[in-house]
Amino acid sequence: MITNIITTNLRIPEVDITLVRTIAASRGISVNEYIKQAIKLTTTKDQLGILDQAPAESVYDFLLKFANRKKVKSKKMELSDEDNIIYED
């Protein structure tokens, strides 16, 4: 089957292309091949109706949210009854 190939530009955040390059290199494939695989997977899921409706946020945005999250105070843990017997002061 003959497929027409086009060349296009893609505008994405630098942090995302860095991640794509890293993952592609770790798999031993080109960035182009990685992006083609991602498009194929996403369009297949979309056609099957199993694609998440919310767009994925960039890694940078996720890390910003993670860094700025409210810290949860941890609850002090107590010894069990058995541990109290073992470790009595």
JOMO-V936060 format. One record per pair of residues at least 12 apart in sequence whose C-alpha atoms are under 7 Angstrom apart, sorted by the first residue. I is the first residue (numbers start at 1). J is the second residue. D is the distance in whole Angstrom. If there is no record, write none. Layout:
i=I j=J d=D
i=I j=J d=D
This chain:
i=15 j=60 d=7
i=16 j=58 d=7
i=16 j=59 d=7
